[in-house]
Amino acid sequence: MSTVQAYTVEQVAEILNVGRDKVYFLLRTGQLNSIKIGKLRRITDRHLADFVASLEENQAEV
């Protein structure tokens, strides 16, 4: 079984070099997926990889 890394919104903002509000916008609009653990929102490394892949696909189409 492989290990899954789960990041906070703040950590994802730092990884993507964007603001926290931008990450919440991406979550709200469904562009970036997440999981909830109780009241905590976490974005897994798989969610991040899927998000970046979707950006690359969209850029390739332009």
Contacts in CASP RR format, 6 or more apart in sequence:
PFRMAT RR
TARGET T0000
AUTHOR 0000-0000-0000
METHOD contacts of the structure
MODEL  1
MSTVQAYTVEQVAEILNVGRDKVYFLLRTGQLNSIKIGKLRRITDRHLAD
FVASLEENQAEV
4 44 0 8 1.000
4 45 0 8 1.000
4 46 0 8 1.000
5 44 0 8 1.000
5 45 0 8 1.000
6 35 0 8 1.000
6 37 0 8 1.000
6 42 0 8 1.000
6 43 0 8 1.000
6 44 0 8 1.000
6 45 0 8 1.000
7 15 0 8 1.000
7 42 0 8 1.000
7 43 0 8 1.000
7 44 0 8 1.000
7 45 0 8 1.000
7 48 0 8 1.000
8 40 0 8 1.000
8 41 0 8 1.000
8 42 0 8 1.000
8 43 0 8 1.000
9 20 0 8 1.000
9 23 0 8 1.000
9 24 0 8 1.000
9 27 0 8 1.000
9 41 0 8 1.000
9 43 0 8 1.000
10 20 0 8 1.000
12 23 0 8 1.000
12 32 0 8 1.000
12 43 0 8 1.000
12 48 0 8 1.000
13 19 0 8 1.000
13 20 0 8 1.000
13 22 0 8 1.000
13 23 0 8 1.000
15 48 0 8 1.000
16 22 0 8 1.000
16 23 0 8 1.000
23 32 0 8 1.000
23 43 0 8 1.000
26 32 0 8 1.000
26 51 0 8 1.000
27 33 0 8 1.000
27 34 0 8 1.000
27 41 0 8 1.000
27 43 0 8 1.000
31 51 0 8 1.000
31 54 0 8 1.000
32 43 0 8 1.000
32 47 0 8 1.000
32 48 0 8 1.000
32 51 0 8 1.000
33 43 0 8 1.000
33 47 0 8 1.000
33 50 0 8 1.000
33 51 0 8 1.000
34 41 0 8 1.000
34 42 0 8 1.000
34 43 0 8 1.000
34 44 0 8 1.000
34 47 0 8 1.000
35 41 0 8 1.000
35 42 0 8 1.000
35 43 0 8 1.000
35 44 0 8 1.000
35 47 0 8 1.000
36 42 0 8 1.000
END
